[in-house]
Amino acid sequence: MGAFGEGLAMLAAAGGPDIHPHALDDSATRARWERNVANVGADVARVQQFFFDVLDERAPVDSLQEQGMSFFGVQVVYGRVAHGDDG
C-alpha cells in the first residue's frame, strides 16, 4: 500500500503541484504520465479488486506476485527502464 505515496513524491520532486512531474523528461514519458493519470479511476478499481480477490482467496496463489507487480508499470531504476504491463 505504500506505493500510493509515489504520486506525492513525484509532485514534491517536481517542485510542487503547479509543475508537471515530467517537465524535464521526453515527450513519450510525459504522454505516458498523462495517459496513466487519465486512467486513475479504472486503475484504482483494478487494484481494489485485486486486494478483494486476495483477501477472499479468489486470486490464484501461483500468480499473485505477477498480478501485484503489474500495477507498477514503467519503473526507472538507476537509469534503466523496466516495464510492467504498460510498457
Distance bins in CASP14 RR format, pairs under 12 A and 6 or more apart:
PFRMAT RR
TARGET T0000
AUTHOR 0000-0000-0000
RMODE 2
METHOD distances of the structure
MODEL  1
1 47 0 0 0 0 1 0 0 0 0 0 0
1 48 0 0 0 0 0 1 0 0 0 0 0
1 50 0 0 0 0 0 1 0 0 0 0 0
1 51 0 0 0 0 1 0 0 0 0 0 0
1 68 0 0 0 0 0 1 0 0 0 0 0
1 71 0 0 0 0 0 1 0 0 0 0 0
2 8 0 0 0 0 0 1 0 0 0 0 0
2 9 0 0 0 0 0 1 0 0 0 0 0
2 47 0 0 0 0 0 1 0 0 0 0 0
2 71 0 0 0 0 0 1 0 0 0 0 0
2 72 0 0 0 0 0 1 0 0 0 0 0
3 9 0 0 0 0 0 1 0 0 0 0 0
3 10 0 0 0 0 0 1 0 0 0 0 0
3 43 0 0 0 0 0 1 0 0 0 0 0
3 47 0 0 0 0 1 0 0 0 0 0 0
3 68 0 0 0 0 0 1 0 0 0 0 0
3 69 0 0 0 0 0 1 0 0 0 0 0
3 71 1 0 0 1 0 0 0 0 0 0 0
3 72 1 0 0 1 0 0 0 0 0 0 0
3 73 0 0 0 0 0 1 0 0 0 0 0
3 75 0 0 0 0 0 1 0 0 0 0 0
4 10 0 0 0 0 0 1 0 0 0 0 0
4 40 0 0 0 0 0 1 0 0 0 0 0
4 43 0 0 0 0 0 1 0 0 0 0 0
4 44 0 0 0 0 1 0 0 0 0 0 0
4 47 0 0 0 0 1 0 0 0 0 0 0
4 48 0 0 0 0 0 1 0 0 0 0 0
4 71 0 0 0 0 0 1 0 0 0 0 0
4 72 0 0 0 0 0 1 0 0 0 0 0
5 11 0 0 0 0 1 0 0 0 0 0 0
5 12 0 0 0 0 1 0 0 0 0 0 0
5 13 0 0 0 0 0 1 0 0 0 0 0
6 12 0 0 0 0 0 1 0 0 0 0 0
6 13 0 0 0 0 0 1 0 0 0 0 0
6 21 0 0 0 0 0 1 0 0 0 0 0
6 36 0 0 0 0 0 1 0 0 0 0 0
6 71 0 0 0 0 0 1 0 0 0 0 0
6 72 0 0 0 0 1 0 0 0 0 0 0
6 73 0 0 0 0 0 1 0 0 0 0 0
6 75 0 0 0 0 1 0 0 0 0 0 0
7 13 0 0 0 0 1 0 0 0 0 0 0
7 14 0 0 0 0 1 0 0 0 0 0 0
7 16 0 0 0 0 0 1 0 0 0 0 0
7 17 0 0 0 0 0 1 0 0 0 0 0
7 21 1 0 0 1 0 0 0 0 0 0 0
7 22 0 0 0 0 0 1 0 0 0 0 0
7 33 0 0 0 0 0 1 0 0 0 0 0
7 36 0 0 0 0 0 1 0 0 0 0 0
7 37 0 0 0 0 1 0 0 0 0 0 0
7 40 0 0 0 0 0 1 0 0 0 0 0
8 14 0 0 0 0 0 1 0 0 0 0 0
8 15 0 0 0 0 0 1 0 0 0 0 0
8 16 0 0 0 0 0 1 0 0 0 0 0
8 17 0 0 0 0 1 0 0 0 0 0 0
8 21 0 0 0 0 0 1 0 0 0 0 0
9 15 0 0 0 0 0 1 0 0 0 0 0
9 16 0 0 0 0 0 1 0 0 0 0 0
9 21 0 0 0 0 1 0 0 0 0 0 0
10 16 0 0 0 0 1 0 0 0 0 0 0
10 17 0 0 0 0 0 1 0 0 0 0 0
10 19 0 0 0 0 0 1 0 0 0 0 0
10 20 0 0 0 0 1 0 0 0 0 0 0
10 21 1 0 1 0 0 0 0 0 0 0 0
10 22 0 0 0 0 1 0 0 0 0 0 0
10 23 0 0 0 0 0 1 0 0 0 0 0
10 25 0 0 0 0 0 1 0 0 0 0 0
10 29 0 0 0 0 0 1 0 0 0 0 0
10 33 0 0 0 0 1 0 0 0 0 0 0
10 36 0 0 0 0 0 1 0 0 0 0 0
10 37 0 0 0 0 0 1 0 0 0 0 0
10 76 0 0 0 0 0 1 0 0 0 0 0
11 17 1 0 1 0 0 0 0 0 0 0 0
11 18 0 0 0 0 1 0 0 0 0 0 0
11 19 0 0 0 0 1 0 0 0 0 0 0
11 20 0 0 0 0 1 0 0 0 0 0 0
11 21 1 0 0 1 0 0 0 0 0 0 0
11 22 0 0 0 0 0 1 0 0 0 0 0
11 23 0 0 0 0 0 1 0 0 0 0 0
11 33 0 0 0 0 0 1 0 0 0 0 0
11 37 0 0 0 0 0 1 0 0 0 0 0
12 19 0 0 0 0 0 1 0 0 0 0 0
12 21 0 0 0 0 1 0 0 0 0 0 0
13 19 0 0 0 0 1 0 0 0 0 0 0
13 20 0 0 0 0 0 1 0 0 0 0 0
13 21 1 0 0 1 0 0 0 0 0 0 0
13 22 0 0 0 0 0 1 0 0 0 0 0
13 23 0 0 0 0 0 1 0 0 0 0 0
13 24 0 0 0 0 0 1 0 0 0 0 0
13 25 0 0 0 0 0 1 0 0 0 0 0
14 20 1 0 0 1 0 0 0 0 0 0 0
14 21 1 0 1 0 0 0 0 0 0 0 0
14 22 1 0 0 1 0 0 0 0 0 0 0
14 23 1 0 0 1 0 0 0 0 0 0 0
14 24 0 0 0 0 1 0 0 0 0 0 0
14 25 0 0 0 0 0 1 0 0 0 0 0
14 30 0 0 0 0 0 1 0 0 0 0 0
14 33 0 0 0 0 0 1 0 0 0 0 0
15 21 0 0 0 0 1 0 0 0 0 0 0
15 23 0 0 0 0 1 0 0 0 0 0 0
15 24 0 0 0 0 0 1 0 0 0 0 0
16 23 0 0 0 0 0 1 0 0 0 0 0
20 27 0 0 0 0 0 1 0 0 0 0 0
20 29 0 0 0 0 0 1 0 0 0 0 0
20 30 1 0 0 1 0 0 0 0 0 0 0
20 31 0 0 0 0 0 1 0 0 0 0 0
20 33 1 0 0 1 0 0 0 0 0 0 0
20 34 0 0 0 0 1 0 0 0 0 0 0
20 37 0 0 0 0 0 1 0 0 0 0 0
21 29 0 0 0 0 1 0 0 0 0 0 0
21 30 0 0 0 0 1 0 0 0 0 0 0
21 32 0 0 0 0 0 1 0 0 0 0 0
21 33 1 0 0 1 0 0 0 0 0 0 0
21 34 0 0 0 0 0 1 0 0 0 0 0
21 36 0 0 0 0 0 1 0 0 0 0 0
21 37 0 0 0 0 1 0 0 0 0 0 0
22 28 0 0 0 0 1 0 0 0 0 0 0
22 29 1 0 1 0 0 0 0 0 0 0 0
22 30 1 0 1 0 0 0 0 0 0 0 0
22 31 0 0 0 0 1 0 0 0 0 0 0
22 32 0 0 0 0 1 0 0 0 0 0 0
22 33 1 0 1 0 0 0 0 0 0 0 0
22 34 0 0 0 0 1 0 0 0 0 0 0
22 35 0 0 0 0 0 1 0 0 0 0 0
22 36 0 0 0 0 0 1 0 0 0 0 0
22 37 0 0 0 0 0 1 0 0 0 0 0
22 74 0 0 0 0 0 1 0 0 0 0 0
22 76 0 0 0 0 0 1 0 0 0 0 0
23 29 0 0 0 0 0 1 0 0 0 0 0
23 30 1 0 0 1 0 0 0 0 0 0 0
23 33 0 0 0 0 0 1 0 0 0 0 0
24 30 0 0 0 0 1 0 0 0 0 0 0
25 31 0 0 0 0 1 0 0 0 0 0 0
25 32 0 0 0 0 1 0 0 0 0 0 0
25 33 0 0 0 0 1 0 0 0 0 0 0
25 34 0 0 0 0 0 1 0 0 0 0 0
25 74 0 0 0 0 0 1 0 0 0 0 0
25 76 0 0 0 0 1 0 0 0 0 0 0
25 81 0 0 0 0 0 1 0 0 0 0 0
26 32 0 0 0 0 1 0 0 0 0 0 0
26 33 0 0 0 0 0 1 0 0 0 0 0
26 76 0 0 0 0 0 1 0 0 0 0 0
26 81 0 0 0 0 0 1 0 0 0 0 0
27 33 0 0 0 0 0 1 0 0 0 0 0
27 34 0 0 0 0 0 1 0 0 0 0 0
28 34 0 0 0 0 0 1 0 0 0 0 0
28 35 0 0 0 0 0 1 0 0 0 0 0
28 74 0 0 0 0 0 1 0 0 0 0 0
28 81 0 0 0 0 0 1 0 0 0 0 0
28 87 0 0 0 0 0 1 0 0 0 0 0
29 35 0 0 0 0 0 1 0 0 0 0 0
29 36 0 0 0 0 0 1 0 0 0 0 0
29 74 0 0 0 0 1 0 0 0 0 0 0
29 76 0 0 0 0 1 0 0 0 0 0 0
29 81 0 0 0 0 1 0 0 0 0 0 0
29 87 0 0 0 0 0 1 0 0 0 0 0
30 36 0 0 0 0 0 1 0 0 0 0 0
30 37 0 0 0 0 0 1 0 0 0 0 0
31 37 0 0 0 0 0 1 0 0 0 0 0
31 38 0 0 0 0 0 1 0 0 0 0 0
31 74 0 0 0 0 0 1 0 0 0 0 0
31 86 0 0 0 0 0 1 0 0 0 0 0
32 38 0 0 0 0 0 1 0 0 0 0 0
32 39 0 0 0 0 0 1 0 0 0 0 0
32 73 0 0 0 0 1 0 0 0 0 0 0
32 74 1 0 0 1 0 0 0 0 0 0 0
32 75 0 0 0 0 0 1 0 0 0 0 0
32 76 0 0 0 0 0 1 0 0 0 0 0
32 81 0 0 0 0 0 1 0 0 0 0 0
32 83 0 0 0 0 0 1 0 0 0 0 0
32 84 0 0 0 0 0 1 0 0 0 0 0
32 86 1 0 0 1 0 0 0 0 0 0 0
32 87 0 0 0 0 1 0 0 0 0 0 0
33 39 0 0 0 0 0 1 0 0 0 0 0
33 40 0 0 0 0 0 1 0 0 0 0 0
33 73 0 0 0 0 0 1 0 0 0 0 0
33 74 0 0 0 0 1 0 0 0 0 0 0
33 86 0 0 0 0 0 1 0 0 0 0 0
34 40 0 0 0 0 0 1 0 0 0 0 0
35 42 0 0 0 0 0 1 0 0 0 0 0
35 43 0 0 0 0 0 1 0 0 0 0 0
35 73 0 0 0 0 0 1 0 0 0 0 0
35 74 0 0 0 0 0 1 0 0 0 0 0
35 86 0 0 0 0 1 0 0 0 0 0 0
35 87 0 0 0 0 0 1 0 0 0 0 0
36 42 0 0 0 0 0 1 0 0 0 0 0
36 43 1 0 0 1 0 0 0 0 0 0 0
36 44 0 0 0 0 0 1 0 0 0 0 0
36 71 0 0 0 0 0 1 0 0 0 0 0
36 72 0 0 0 0 0 1 0 0 0 0 0
36 73 0 0 0 0 1 0 0 0 0 0 0
36 74 0 0 0 0 1 0 0 0 0 0 0
36 84 0 0 0 0 0 1 0 0 0 0 0
36 85 0 0 0 0 0 1 0 0 0 0 0
36 86 1 0 0 1 0 0 0 0 0 0 0
36 87 0 0 0 0 0 1 0 0 0 0 0
37 43 0 0 0 0 1 0 0 0 0 0 0
37 44 0 0 0 0 0 1 0 0 0 0 0
39 45 0 0 0 0 0 1 0 0 0 0 0
39 46 0 0 0 0 1 0 0 0 0 0 0
39 47 0 0 0 0 0 1 0 0 0 0 0
39 71 0 0 0 0 0 1 0 0 0 0 0
39 73 0 0 0 0 0 1 0 0 0 0 0
39 86 0 0 0 0 1 0 0 0 0 0 0
40 46 0 0 0 0 0 1 0 0 0 0 0
40 47 0 0 0 0 0 1 0 0 0 0 0
40 71 0 0 0 0 0 1 0 0 0 0 0
41 47 0 0 0 0 1 0 0 0 0 0 0
41 48 0 0 0 0 1 0 0 0 0 0 0
42 48 0 0 0 0 0 1 0 0 0 0 0
42 49 0 0 0 0 0 1 0 0 0 0 0
43 49 0 0 0 0 0 1 0 0 0 0 0
43 50 0 0 0 0 0 1 0 0 0 0 0
43 70 0 0 0 0 0 1 0 0 0 0 0
43 71 1 0 0 1 0 0 0 0 0 0 0
43 72 0 0 0 0 0 1 0 0 0 0 0
43 73 0 0 0 0 1 0 0 0 0 0 0
43 85 0 0 0 0 0 1 0 0 0 0 0
43 86 0 0 0 0 1 0 0 0 0 0 0
44 50 0 0 0 0 0 1 0 0 0 0 0
44 51 0 0 0 0 0 1 0 0 0 0 0
44 71 0 0 0 0 0 1 0 0 0 0 0
45 51 0 0 0 0 0 1 0 0 0 0 0
45 52 0 0 0 0 0 1 0 0 0 0 0
45 71 0 0 0 0 0 1 0 0 0 0 0
46 52 0 0 0 0 0 1 0 0 0 0 0
46 53 0 0 0 0 0 1 0 0 0 0 0
46 67 0 0 0 0 1 0 0 0 0 0 0
46 68 0 0 0 0 0 1 0 0 0 0 0
46 70 0 0 0 0 1 0 0 0 0 0 0
46 71 1 0 0 1 0 0 0 0 0 0 0
46 85 0 0 0 0 0 1 0 0 0 0 0
46 86 0 0 0 0 0 1 0 0 0 0 0
47 53 0 0 0 0 0 1 0 0 0 0 0
47 54 0 0 0 0 0 1 0 0 0 0 0
47 67 0 0 0 0 0 1 0 0 0 0 0
47 68 0 0 0 0 1 0 0 0 0 0 0
47 70 0 0 0 0 0 1 0 0 0 0 0
47 71 1 0 1 0 0 0 0 0 0 0 0
47 72 0 0 0 0 0 1 0 0 0 0 0
48 54 0 0 0 0 0 1 0 0 0 0 0
48 55 0 0 0 0 0 1 0 0 0 0 0
48 71 0 0 0 0 0 1 0 0 0 0 0
49 55 0 0 0 0 0 1 0 0 0 0 0
49 56 0 0 0 0 0 1 0 0 0 0 0
49 58 0 0 0 0 1 0 0 0 0 0 0
49 59 0 0 0 0 1 0 0 0 0 0 0
49 67 0 0 0 0 0 1 0 0 0 0 0
49 68 0 0 0 0 0 1 0 0 0 0 0
49 71 0 0 0 0 0 1 0 0 0 0 0
50 56 0 0 0 0 0 1 0 0 0 0 0
50 58 0 0 0 0 0 1 0 0 0 0 0
50 59 1 0 0 1 0 0 0 0 0 0 0
50 60 0 0 0 0 0 1 0 0 0 0 0
50 63 0 0 0 0 0 1 0 0 0 0 0
50 64 0 0 0 0 1 0 0 0 0 0 0
50 65 0 0 0 0 0 1 0 0 0 0 0
50 66 0 0 0 0 0 1 0 0 0 0 0
50 67 1 0 0 1 0 0 0 0 0 0 0
50 68 1 0 0 1 0 0 0 0 0 0 0
50 69 0 0 0 0 0 1 0 0 0 0 0
50 70 0 0 0 0 1 0 0 0 0 0 0
50 71 1 0 0 1 0 0 0 0 0 0 0
51 58 0 0 0 0 0 1 0 0 0 0 0
51 59 0 0 0 0 1 0 0 0 0 0 0
51 64 0 0 0 0 0 1 0 0 0 0 0
51 67 0 0 0 0 0 1 0 0 0 0 0
51 68 0 0 0 0 1 0 0 0 0 0 0
51 71 0 0 0 0 0 1 0 0 0 0 0
52 58 1 0 0 1 0 0 0 0 0 0 0
52 59 0 0 0 0 1 0 0 0 0 0 0
53 59 1 0 1 0 0 0 0 0 0 0 0
53 60 0 0 0 0 1 0 0 0 0 0 0
53 61 0 0 0 0 0 1 0 0 0 0 0
53 63 0 0 0 0 0 1 0 0 0 0 0
53 64 0 0 0 0 1 0 0 0 0 0 0
53 67 0 0 0 0 1 0 0 0 0 0 0
53 68 0 0 0 0 0 1 0 0 0 0 0
54 60 0 0 0 0 0 1 0 0 0 0 0
54 61 0 0 0 0 1 0 0 0 0 0 0
54 63 0 0 0 0 0 1 0 0 0 0 0
54 64 1 0 0 1 0 0 0 0 0 0 0
54 65 0 0 0 0 0 1 0 0 0 0 0
54 67 0 0 0 0 1 0 0 0 0 0 0
54 68 0 0 0 0 1 0 0 0 0 0 0
55 64 0 0 0 0 0 1 0 0 0 0 0
57 64 0 0 0 0 0 1 0 0 0 0 0
58 64 0 0 0 0 0 1 0 0 0 0 0
58 67 0 0 0 0 0 1 0 0 0 0 0
59 65 0 0 0 0 0 1 0 0 0 0 0
59 66 0 0 0 0 0 1 0 0 0 0 0
59 67 1 0 0 1 0 0 0 0 0 0 0
59 68 0 0 0 0 1 0 0 0 0 0 0
60 66 0 0 0 0 1 0 0 0 0 0 0
60 67 0 0 0 0 1 0 0 0 0 0 0
61 67 0 0 0 0 0 1 0 0 0 0 0
63 69 0 0 0 0 0 1 0 0 0 0 0
63 70 0 0 0 0 1 0 0 0 0 0 0
64 70 0 0 0 0 0 1 0 0 0 0 0
64 71 0 0 0 0 0 1 0 0 0 0 0
65 71 0 0 0 0 0 1 0 0 0 0 0
65 72 0 0 0 0 0 1 0 0 0 0 0
66 72 0 0 0 0 0 1 0 0 0 0 0
66 84 0 0 0 0 1 0 0 0 0 0 0
66 85 0 0 0 0 1 0 0 0 0 0 0
67 84 0 0 0 0 0 1 0 0 0 0 0
67 85 0 0 0 0 1 0 0 0 0 0 0
68 84 0 0 0 0 0 1 0 0 0 0 0
68 85 0 0 0 0 1 0 0 0 0 0 0
69 75 0 0 0 0 1 0 0 0 0 0 0
69 82 0 0 0 0 1 0 0 0 0 0 0
69 83 0 0 0 0 0 1 0 0 0 0 0
69 84 1 0 0 1 0 0 0 0 0 0 0
69 85 0 0 0 0 1 0 0 0 0 0 0
70 83 0 0 0 0 0 1 0 0 0 0 0
70 84 1 0 1 0 0 0 0 0 0 0 0
70 85 1 0 1 0 0 0 0 0 0 0 0
70 86 0 0 0 0 1 0 0 0 0 0 0
70 87 0 0 0 0 0 1 0 0 0 0 0
71 84 0 0 0 0 1 0 0 0 0 0 0
71 85 0 0 0 0 1 0 0 0 0 0 0
71 86 0 0 0 0 1 0 0 0 0 0 0
72 82 0 0 0 0 1 0 0 0 0 0 0
72 83 0 0 0 0 1 0 0 0 0 0 0
72 84 1 0 0 1 0 0 0 0 0 0 0
72 85 0 0 0 0 1 0 0 0 0 0 0
72 86 0 0 0 0 1 0 0 0 0 0 0
72 87 0 0 0 0 0 1 0 0 0 0 0
73 81 0 0 0 0 0 1 0 0 0 0 0
73 82 0 0 0 0 1 0 0 0 0 0 0
73 83 1 0 0 1 0 0 0 0 0 0 0
73 84 1 1 0 0 0 0 0 0 0 0 0
73 85 1 0 0 1 0 0 0 0 0 0 0
73 86 1 0 1 0 0 0 0 0 0 0 0
73 87 1 0 0 1 0 0 0 0 0 0 0
74 80 0 0 0 0 0 1 0 0 0 0 0
74 81 1 0 0 1 0 0 0 0 0 0 0
74 82 1 0 0 1 0 0 0 0 0 0 0
74 83 1 0 1 0 0 0 0 0 0 0 0
74 84 1 0 0 1 0 0 0 0 0 0 0
74 85 0 0 0 0 1 0 0 0 0 0 0
74 86 1 0 0 1 0 0 0 0 0 0 0
74 87 1 0 1 0 0 0 0 0 0 0 0
75 81 1 0 0 1 0 0 0 0 0 0 0
75 82 1 0 1 0 0 0 0 0 0 0 0
75 83 0 0 0 0 1 0 0 0 0 0 0
75 84 1 0 0 1 0 0 0 0 0 0 0
75 85 0 0 0 0 0 1 0 0 0 0 0
75 86 0 0 0 0 0 1 0 0 0 0 0
75 87 0 0 0 0 0 1 0 0 0 0 0
76 82 1 0 0 1 0 0 0 0 0 0 0
76 83 0 0 0 0 0 1 0 0 0 0 0
77 83 0 0 0 0 0 1 0 0 0 0 0
81 87 0 0 0 0 1 0 0 0 0 0 0
END
